[in-house]
Amino acid sequence: MTFEDFKQTFSGELPPQNLSVHLQALWYDAKGDWQTAHNLIDHLEDRTSAHVHAYLHRVEGDLWNAGYWYNRAKQPEYQGTLQAEWESLVQMLLEG
């Protein structure tokens, strides 16, 4: 799936079934459903989940918590816009 293909799925009510949990979370975030996005990720322990979790706490405005999750993901705290980080995460996950 390309980045543009992913964005075109926003017209649906549910994400495509073949998406990873990380892409599902970013899909729900893009649709304005932060809580569902967070619920998909918050119980997972891997570094990719921690990275998405960090981004979601930035969206929420909880920068301390975001910093904690960036540390768990072994990623630097993102300095760009939320939109740029979302796009970067989606591209990274789509490329596998």
Secondary structure as UniProt FT lines:
FT   HELIX           3..8
FT   HELIX           9..11
FT   TURN            17..18
FT   HELIX           21..30
FT   TURN            31..32
FT   HELIX           34..41
FT   TURN            42..43
FT   HELIX           47..60
FT   HELIX           63..73
FT   HELIX           82..95
//
